[in-house]
Amino acid sequence: MKNILLILFCGLQSLAFGHDFFFAFAEIEYNDISQKIEGTVSVSSHDLERIFDEKNWSIDDLESKDENSENFTLISEWLLDQFKISSNAVSIDLSVIGCEIELNGMIHFYLESTPVELSNTLTVKFDLLMSNFPEQQNKLTFYYRDQTITKSFLQTAFVHEIRLENS
């Protein structure tokens, strides 16, 4: 009986405190051959479902794999409004070229830019989900030649500069 009460107590506590934080991750790389920025933005489907419900979107809009659907286009625009990269104060044109939903609840959005020459300094805005979740924290890892640069983005610091060497 004690074991059942302990399991019940732990289960209820995990429901109450199971999701006190929100994270999104981006891994971006500059491809010297194509001169494009390529990458992935990963976010929990649980976090997105709450926002999608408000906008009358559905995770099913992503699962259909129809990148030409109206809702996929709206979701892509929404995502790219909260993840921007610029070089020499000129915005780099990014597009969502696909997505993948994993069984563990993570959604990966695959991004690609048009060909671009990078300057020594990039400016990245990554405030994905911050307007909905005040505790949201995002992390970006940028790969450029032999460099790996990681930045953390918070509600109070959602724009960062990335300085590149050898550009």
N, C-alpha and C positions, 0 to 999 in steps of 0.2 A: 504494500500500500504506500509506503514511504517513497519507493521508487517511482510510482505513478504520479504522486504529488510533485516530486522533484522534476520529472519530465514535463508535467503540465506547467509548472512554474517557469521553467527554462523556456519552454515553447512560447508562453505568453510574453515573457520578457523579450524574446527575440522578435516577436511581432511588434512590440512597442518601440524597440530601439534598433530594428534591423536595417534601417536605411537613413542614417543621420547625415550622410555626406553624399555628394554628387560629384562625379568626375567625368571628364571627356579627355581623350588622348588623340594626339595627331602625330603622325610620323611622315615627314616630308623629305624628299630627296631631289636634288637637281641632277638631271640627266644631261651630261655634257654632250652626248651624241645627238639627242633630239633637241637639246636646249629647252627642255620643258621641265617644269616642276611637277613631280608625281608624288602622290601620297595617299594616306588613309586617315580619316577621322573616325574614331571609334567612340561609341556612346551606348549606354545601357538602354535597352528597349523599354524597360520599366519607366525610366525618366521621360523618354519620348512619348510614350502612350498618354501620359497626363496632358502633355502639350497638344498632341495630335487630337485628342478628344475635344479640346477647346476649339480647334480649327476644323473639326469635322473631317479629319484625315484618319487613316487607319494604317497600322503596320502592314495590313494586307496590300496597301498601295505599293509598298516596297517589295513584298514577297512575290508579287505578280511578275517582277523582273521586266516590266514594260517601261523602259526609260523614256518612251514617247507619250506616256499618259499625262493627262493634265495635272493630277495630284502629284505624280513624281516630279514634274517640273516645278510645281509650287513648293514642294518639300526641298528640292535642290536650291531654289532661290532663297528660301528661308535659312537653310544651312549656310549658304555662301554669304549671306548678309552678316553672319556672326563669325565668319572665318575669312579674313582678308589678308592678302600679302601685297605689299607694294615695294617697288625698287625705284630709287630716285624720285620719290613722291608720286610715281605713276602706278596706279593699281594694276596688278597682274590679273589677267583674265583667267579665272578658274572655272572649271565645269565639273559636275558630278557625272562620271562615266559609268557608274554602277554601284551596287551595294550588295552586301551579304549579311544574312541574319544567322547567327550561330545558335546552337541549342542552349548555350549557357546564358543567352539573353543579350549578348553584345551585337550591336549593329555596326558594320564597317562600311563607310561611304568612301568610294574610291574617287580621287580627284586627279585632274590633269590640267595643266595650263596650256595656253598657246605658246609657241616658241618665244623665248625672252632672253635678253642678255641681262645678267645680274650685275648690280652695282656692288660696291664694297659694303653697303648697309641695306638691309631689308627691314621693313616695318611690318610687324604682324599684329593683327587684331584678332583675338580669340576669346570672345565673350559668349560662346555657345552655352545656352541654358541659364546664363546668369540673371536674366530678367525674371525668370521663373523660380529659380532656386538661389536665394541669397548666399547659401553656403557653397555654391558651385566652385570647383577648382578645376582648371584645365592645364594640361601639360603638353608641350610641343617638343619634339626632337627633330632637329633639322640636320640632314646629312649633306655635306658639300665636300666633294673630293676626299681629303683625308681628315676632315673636321667633323665632329659631332657636337652639336650645340643644343642644350636643353634649356627651356624656359618654362617657368610656372606662371600661370595667369589666374588672378583673383578678381573679385568684384571691384577692388580698389586699384588694380593694376592689370588691365586686360589688353594693353598695347605694349609691345616690347620691340626694341631694336635688336637685330642680329648683325653682328659685324663679321664679315667674311675676309679671310686672307686668300691670297693668290687669285683674285678675281679679275 
